Amino acid sequence: MRTKLIGLIAGGGLMLSAAAPVLAHHSFAAEFDANQPVKLEGTVKEFRWVNPHSWLIVNVPKPDGTVETWDVEGGAPSALLRRGWTKNTLPPGTKVIVEGFMAKDGSHRANARDITFPDGTKMFIGSSGTGAPDERPEK
């Protein structure tokens, strides 16, 4: 009986861990609003090179002197690599302008499309094939 119980618990845990990545991955429309573009100017706090989406944490100063921290979703590391990104492309302290779309829940989260660096270089960081609007001017 004890062996069966341990087997059931182990099997259930394995099934849950296998489902976790599926639950974490989502379409653009599930969380973000294509009718709510956002432009964030701030400083990189952290760049998380993780699957299924990279995350850029940006400190954005407000006019009153306070700072908002925004979590900005980007493309998968494998897709970013193909576009010339590395895990070191956005070191902490880098000033950036991020253009993307707000979260539907009104939180300080966004889905990124483009990032502009201080020298004017613009790079696409978005997730392709998620249903996000394509607002890149070169299209």
N, C-alpha and C positions, 0 to 999 in steps of 0.2 A: 504494500500500500504506500509506504513511504517513497519507494522508488518511482511509482506512478505519479505521485504528487510533485516530486522534484522534476520529473520529465514534463509535466504539464506547465509548471512554473517556468522552466527553461524555454519550452516551446512558445509559450505566450510572450515571454520577453523578447525572443527572437523575432516573432511576428510583429511586435510593436516597434522594435528597432528598425525593421525593414520598411515599415510604413512611414516612419518619421521623415525621411527625405521627400517622400511624395507629398506629405502634408505641408512641408516647408515651401515647396515650389508652387507658384500660383501664376495666374495670368495678370497682365497689367490692369485690366478692368475690374478685377476682384478687389483691388486695394487702392488704386490711384484714379484720379479724375482728369480725363483728357481736356476738360473744359476749365481746369484750374492750373494754368501754367504758373511756374514760380521761377524767380531769378534770385539766387542767393549769393551774396558777396561776403566772403569770410576767409578764415584761416583753417587749414586742415588740422584737426586734432588727432585723427587716426584714419588709416586706410586698411580695411580688413580684406585680405585676399582669401576669401572663403567661397565654398560652393553652397547652394546653387547660384547665389548672387554675391558679388562683392559689395562691401558697404563702406561708404565714405562718411566719416563723422566730421562735421564742419561747425566751427564756432562763428556765429553771425552776429556782429555788433548791431544793436538797435540805436535809433537816434537819441534815446534817453540815457545811453551809456551802458545799459545792461547787455548781456550776451545771451543769445539763444543757441542751444546746441541742436543741430539737425542731423538726423540719420538719413543718408541718401543712398538708395539702392542703385547699384550699377550692374553691368553685365557679369557673366560668369568669367572666372579667371582664364579659362581656355579661350573664350571669345576675345577677351581683352589682349591676351598674348598675340593673337593673330592680327590685332590692330596696332601692335607696337608697344603695348603696356607691359610693365613688370610690376612686381610687388613693391618696388622702390620708386615708382613714378610719382607718387604723392607723399613725400615725407612730411611728418608733422612740421607745422610752421609755414607751409607753402600757402601763399595767398591765391585764392581761386574764385572764379565766378562759375556757378553751377546753374545750368538751365534745365528744367525738367517739369514735373507735374506733382501737385500736392496729393497727399493721402486723403482718401474720402472721409476718414474719421476726424480730420482737422488737427491731428497731432503734428509735431515737428518732424515729419517724415516725408520724403519725396522720392520719386523715381527719376533718376538723372538721364538726360539725353547727351548734353555736351558740357565740357569743362573748358574754360578759358584760363590760361596761365598768365602771369604778369607780363611776359614778353609778347602777348597777343596770340600765341599758339593755341589753337582750339582742337580738342580731341573728342571723339565720340566715345562715351562710356556706357551708353544704354544697352539694354537687352534686346537683341533682335528676335523677332518672331513671337513677341508676347502680346501683340495687339496695341502697343503704345503708338501714339501718333508720331509720324516721321516729320519733324519740323526742321530738319537740316537744310540750310539754304542751298547746298550744292545739289539737291535733288530737284 
